[in-house]
Amino acid sequence: MRTFRKKTKSALWRVGALALAAVLLLSGCGAGVDVETQSVGARTPTASAFAGADVHGTQAANLVYVTNSGFLELYYDSAAQSAAVRETNTGTYWQALPAVRTDGAEVPAAVLTAEVSLDGTLYALNSQDNAVAFGTTVFTPTPDGMELTYTMAPDAETARLEPAAAPAGAVSLRVTVAFRLEDGALRVTVNCGDIALSAGCVLERLTLLDWFGATDAAADGDYMLLPDGSGAVEPIAGVLEEAYADKTFAVYGADPALLETETAADGTLQLVPARIPAFGMKRGQSAFVAVIESGDAIARIASHRATAADAYARVGATFCVTDTALAGEADSATLYTGNSFTGEIAVCYRFLSNRNAGYAGMAAACREVLIRNGTLPAQATAVPETLPMVLTVYAAAAKENPNRSALLTDFAETQELLRLLKAKSVDNVTVRLVGALDGATSQGLLRNGDFAGKLGNDRELESLLAYVRAQQFSIYLDLSIASFGRRSVRASGYGAQGIDGGTLSYAQENPLALVAGSTQHTRYFLRQTELGDNVEGFVHAFYDDAFSGACIADAGRYLYSDYASAGNTRTVMAGHLREQAATLAASRTLMVDTGNAYLLRDADVVVSLPGTCAYPETDSYRAVPFLQMVLHGVVSYALAPANTAEDAQTAFLKALEYGALPSYAWYYEKSGTDADAVYHYEAQINAAAENYKLAASMLGDLQDARMTAHEAVQAGVYRVEYNNSATLYFNYTDAAVTVDSITVEPMSCQRVN
């Protein structure tokens, strides 16, 4: 049997690598490759003068029929130079601009908003005040829809010129938005490569249709669907004055290369990660879900709920067309300007009505779009006969000294854990083996890796893998393909760089801090030019076919640009990470941690899938299993291990409610610390085995089913339906409840089929 072996490296190679690293560490960096810098003052753009309600709103009398597809009709607003969609089966209109106000209130709605900089000064332009009001919009019919071209400038004289002909120092921008009805959906696109700018101008941000469906007259039961964690719904009826009226979600997370952070300096949330690029709105018996099909890696999804100052609830997307970052004090900051996105921005709007007008229907429509565009696999992964339990086994924990680790579970002990579970009638286990490579839980450079010391010899590894095969279990080796730990810090020549030229790193929380004595591990992102060799070197030299597959620990959670070389935008990096995932999945199955959408195409299992939301839940903001409803029956998934939650039994029930595989995280050897109460298997195994039996009875034959409905039937009680007529009830209260003539005991669940 071929197992992991260290590759032979000559002493000369080692010396050369260390010398190169030393040079890179000592060399100064002021900016990344192809980055321009300049000193700037305050960069708050001044809003354009309000040109009147008529250009900022839609009137029915101005709507001109364009085309239809299925139950949809597309209309052109000839006065506001905007668009609207009508659902013919319900008569509902979804307008890019809200209805014209007759009370004189200024509603700054626009089809497009652009942030353009010239010599570091930022200007805010919008399609209504800076194009429609000046008469510089062009309507063009197309075979399946229409195009609206907006030439925008701060003044009418400049707007009437071609951007290339604008005088020196002028700001001008021309953008074409295409609206097309295709297969019963509205597809809105902007080709960023065709955007025209006056000399010296840079398009930094482009906001597209963020007022689509905006309303100030919502009814009870209306809400926005937001991509917060597993998904969240926020009611839009009435004025809600709680915190976080405005929320912003960074698709695939903040970009450290652009000096972005998820949390502001004062601790408030500012860029919450969105794992799939989708959002929606429900109004009455109609709803839409929008899926960003292209340009997703540079997207920000932002919402606003009604307040006393701004009564229009709305949700839409902004695209960071050009990489920019600010560093330093606000009045004397350095502005970094890097790569620009030149591809197509595309947002697909699917419309739902009646029983489908809710987050379950939105999830089904979103899944169809993601399968069609290749983000999700066209065919579901193979479903085992018995429900798997996902067991994370910690092999070794990294200590503060990067060359030392604490042994927690060797190969023989891992096999013993599986034997104990089998003896307790846990008939299928999916193992995620964490901390088994050099560096333990702070793994070093993958292609230089071998097993961490003291885990056992080849015979013990072979015995473990043979047992897994004999029991028809599966085992995934946890590895990082896009980052490396402190053991490799001297090889900083492998590190990706930010827009400011600094080496990119992140702090990885250490769940075993009580055992290993370090609350965080610093990890360095790998530069793009090394990604392929890193994974291929590992596969060719070390990867044993006896493992079921690999678990990608980092690339499904973090996405970054790399300014160590030219052209490596987030979009480009997402493509490269997808390629490496495909390499690992070529001959075996693949597990992915967290599940950013660009890695789902080749994934068989997603672990640590978000099951909550980041913004605090309130009476007017709650988590829902939207993400799970998209994936169920297509890709298997598990939430965070139940034993790591404050209330393990509630976490286990929530996983079942969300259709997830039961999940636990253990080690075998006692550490003598308080961590044993959470992670040592003896404290968990009996309850886990009993929970597994319940999970198998509830979900065992539903692994390839679609989750078709989910709702709160009363406080603390939920009903979930699947497309094979199974209905599950979950009661999180401390008293028995009766729903649909079914009695559910406290803190338990019940299935009706």
Stockholm file with secondary structure:
# STOCKHOLM 1.0

chainA/1-753         MRTFRKKTKSALWRVGALALAAVLLLSGCGAGVDVETQSVGARTPTASAFAGADVHGTQAANLVYVTNSGFLELYYDSAAQSAAVRETNTGTYWQALPAVRTDGAEVPAAVLTAEVSLDGTLYALNSQDNAVAFGTTVFTPTPDGMELTYTMAPDAETARLEPAAAPAGAVSLRVTVAFRLEDGALRVTVNCGDIALSAGCVLERLTLLDWFGATDAAADGDYMLLPDGSGAVEPIAGVLEEAYADKTFAVYGADPALLETETAADGTLQLVPARIPAFGMKRGQSAFVAVIESGDAIARIASHRATAADAYARVGATFCVTDTALAGEADSATLYTGNSFTGEIAVCYRFLSNRNAGYAGMAAACREVLIRNGTLPAQATAVPETLPMVLTVYAAAAKENPNRSALLTDFAETQELLRLLKAKSVDNVTVRLVGALDGATSQGLLRNGDFAGKLGNDRELESLLAYVRAQQFSIYLDLSIASFGRRSVRASGYGAQGIDGGTLSYAQENPLALVAGSTQHTRYFLRQTELGDNVEGFVHAFYDDAFSGACIADAGRYLYSDYASAGNTRTVMAGHLREQAATLAASRTLMVDTGNAYLLRDADVVVSLPGTCAYPETDSYRAVPFLQMVLHGVVSYALAPANTAEDAQTAFLKALEYGALPSYAWYYEKSGTDADAVYHYEAQINAAAENYKLAASMLGDLQDARMTAHEAVQAGVYRVEYNNSATLYFNYTDAAVTVDSITVEPMSCQRVN
#=GR chainA/1-753 SS CCCCCCCCCCHHHHHHHHHHHHHHHHSCCSSCTTCEEEEECCCCCCCCCCCCHHHHSBCGGGEEEEEEETTEEEEEETTTTEEEEEETTTCCEEESSCBCCSSCCCCCCCSEEEEEEETTEEEEEETTTTTGGGTCEEEEEETTEEEEEEEECSSHHHHTSCGGGSCTTCCCEEEEEEEEEETTEEEEEEEGGGCEECTTEEEEEEEESTTTTCBSCCCTTCEEEECSTTCEEEECSSCCCSSCSEEEEEETCCCGGGTCCSBCTTSCBCCEEESSCEEEEEETTEEEEEEEEESGGGEEEEEECCCSSCCCBEEEEEEECEEEEEESCGGGEEEEEEEECCSEEEEEEEEEEGGGCSHHHHHHHHHHHHHHTTSSCSSCCCCCSSCCEEEEEECEEECSSTTCEEECCCHHHHHHHHHHHHHTTCCCEEEEEESCBTTGGGCCCGGGCCBCTTSCCHHHHHHHHHHHHHTTCEEEEEECSSEECGGGGGGGGGBCBCTTSCBCEEEEECTTHHHHSCSEEEEEEBCHHHHHHHHHHHHHHTCCTTSCEEEESSTTTCCCCBTTSTTBCHHHHHHHHHHHHHHHHSSSEEEEESCCGGGCTTCSEEESCCCSCSSCCBTTBEECCHHHHHHTTTSEEBCSCGGGSSSHHHHHHHHHHTTCBCEEEEBSSCCSSTTHHHHBGGGTHHHHHHHHHHHHHHHTTCTTSCEEEEEEEETTEEEEEETTSCEEEEECSSSCEEETTEEECTTEEEEEC
#=GC SS_cons         CCCCCCCCCCHHHHHHHHHHHHHHHHSCCSSCTTCEEEEECCCCCCCCCCCCHHHHSBCGGGEEEEEEETTEEEEEETTTTEEEEEETTTCCEEESSCBCCSSCCCCCCCSEEEEEEETTEEEEEETTTTTGGGTCEEEEEETTEEEEEEEECSSHHHHTSCGGGSCTTCCCEEEEEEEEEETTEEEEEEEGGGCEECTTEEEEEEEESTTTTCBSCCCTTCEEEECSTTCEEEECSSCCCSSCSEEEEEETCCCGGGTCCSBCTTSCBCCEEESSCEEEEEETTEEEEEEEEESGGGEEEEEECCCSSCCCBEEEEEEECEEEEEESCGGGEEEEEEEECCSEEEEEEEEEEGGGCSHHHHHHHHHHHHHHTTSSCSSCCCCCSSCCEEEEEECEEECSSTTCEEECCCHHHHHHHHHHHHHTTCCCEEEEEESCBTTGGGCCCGGGCCBCTTSCCHHHHHHHHHHHHHTTCEEEEEECSSEECGGGGGGGGGBCBCTTSCBCEEEEECTTHHHHSCSEEEEEEBCHHHHHHHHHHHHHHTCCTTSCEEEESSTTTCCCCBTTSTTBCHHHHHHHHHHHHHHHHSSSEEEEESCCGGGCTTCSEEESCCCSCSSCCBTTBEECCHHHHHHTTTSEEBCSCGGGSSSHHHHHHHHHHTTCBCEEEEBSSCCSSTTHHHHBGGGTHHHHHHHHHHHHHHHTTCTTSCEEEEEEEETTEEEEEETTSCEEEEECSSSCEEETTEEECTTEEEEEC
//
